[in-house]
Amino acid sequence: MRHPLTLTLYSVDSILPHMYLEGRSSQRTIQVISRITVFEDGTLEAECGPIPCGEVGRRCIADQTSCRADTDVFSGMRWAPNGQSVLMRCCTIKMPNKIYVGTDLVTAGSYYEGGAIAKKDMYFPKGREYDFIANIRTEQGGVRVWVYRIACGENDKRVEFEPMVVSHPEPAPQERLQKTPR
């Protein structure tokens, strides 16, 4: 039985409009998407978590069909006008080491979860590593995710800053022409 995909965000204020989680203090925590779930009814749910080092989200562009693998990361989404694909918000990402892990097809009733990597599974012997979802695409049978790993050295820190969000200009509403009787 086929179900249409429905878009839902698990933690809306941590993903949209910025990928920052406001804490009790004035400091912001930098976030990336670390989990995506595709429910049996086709609903998508995205969750985010903090990166251990580097910088993400200094510049964001909305309504993209995909994010550039070398410089951008997926940070939010909405349905495209066709109702079958998603438009993403892509934000810049900079870190000491970014490693391509692979792709996975997340089917109905399943999820992909990244996050902090256990010491035994790390690529490097020291530091911290974290898997995140850099890009997604709807496909027949589910959602394709592109997974990358952040590899931080022992002394690498997160970079805190104020983000700049770029949106496409909205078209001006057209005035309706009314015919006047003669």
N, C-alpha and C positions, 0 to 999 in steps of 0.2 A: 504494500500500500504506500503510495507516494504522498508526502505531506509537503506543502509549501513551507519555505523557511520564513520564520518570523524573527525580527530583530529585537532583542531585549538586552539591556546592559545591566549587569549585576550590581555594579557600584558606580552609578552615573556620576556622582560628584567627584570621584577619583579618576574618571576617564574623560568626561566632558564637562566644561569646555576646555579644561587644561588637564594634563595628566599628573597633577600634583595632588597630594593628600594633605589637607590642612590639619595640623595637629593642634594640641593645646598651646604650644608655644608659637611664636611668630615664624619659626623656621619651616620651610616647605620640604617635603620629602619627594625626591624625583622618582617617578613611576614608569614602568613599561608593562605591557600586557604579558602576563605569565601563564594564563589559563584561558582556554576557550572550550565551551560545552555546546554540543548540538543535541537538543532534547528530541524525544520521539516525535513530537508534533512539529519539529523543524525550527523551534525557537533557538536563537543563538544567545549565549551568555558569555561575556568577557569579564575577566578579573585582572587586576594589576597588582604589582608589587614593586618595592624599591630596588634600584640597581645599587650594587656595592661601590661602584666607582665610575668616574667619567661624567659625561654631560649629555643630557637628552632634553629636547624640547625648546631649545633657544629660538628656533624658527619653525613654525608649523604651517602647513598648507592643507586646506580642506578640499573635499570632493575629488579625490584622486582615485583612479582605477587601480593603481598599484603604487607601492612605495619603492624608491630606488634602493637597491640592496646595499650599495656601497656607502651611502650617506644618510639614509632615512630609516625610520621605524614607524610601524603602524601604531597609532595611539587612540583611535576612535573610529566609529563607523556609523553609517546610516544607509538605508536602502536607496538604490538608484531609482530614477523614474520608471524604469522597466519592471521594477518589483522583483527581479530575479537575481540581481547582482548587488554588491555593496560598494559604496563610495567610502573611501577612507580618509582620515586625517593623518597626514604623514609629517613627522617631526624629525629634525636633525638629531643625529646621535654621534658622539665622539667618545672613544674610550681607548685605553692602552692596547688592548687586544680584543678583536671581535672575530670569532671563529664560526664558520658555517657548519651547522650540525646536520641539517637535512630537511626534508619535507615529510609531511604525514597527511593522510586523508582522515579527517575526523568525521565519522558517520553518525547517523541518528542514534541517540542513546549512548553516545560515548563522549570523551573529552581528551584534550591534550593539556598536560600540566608541566610547566618548566619550574623555575625558581632556583633556590640555592642548591648547589651540587655537593654531595657528600665527598669527603676527602678521598675515599677509595676510587671515585669515579672521575676525578679531576684530570685534565690534560697536563697541567703543570704541578710540580710538587709543592709549591708554596703559594700563598695568597688565597683569594676567594674567587669562585666561579659561579655564574648564574645564567640559566637558560631562559630565553624569552622569545615571544612570537614577533617576528619582524614584518610579516606580510601575510595576508590571507586572500583567498579567492574562492567563491562559490563554484562548485562543480556538481555534475550529476552524481548524486549519492552522498553529498556532504560538503565539507569545507576543507580546502587544502591550506595547510599552514607551513610557513617557512620559519625554521627555528635556528637561532644563532646563540652563541655563548659569549658572555662577557668574561674575560679572564683578567683579574686585577692582581697587581703585585701586592706585597705585604703593606706597602706604604701609600698605595693609590687611594685617593679620596674622591667623594662626589663633588661636583662643581655646582654651587648654588647661584642662581641668577633669576632675573625677571624675564619671563618668556615673551616672545613676540608672535602673535597669531595672525596669519594672512588668510583672508577669505576671498573667494571670488565675489565681485560686485553683484548684487541682486538686480535683475532687470526692473526698470521702473514700470509700475502698473500702467497698462494702456487705458486711456479714457474711452469709454464707450460712446460711439457716435449715435446721436439720436436724430432721426429724420423729423423735420418739422413739417406739419401739413401745409399745403399751399392753398 
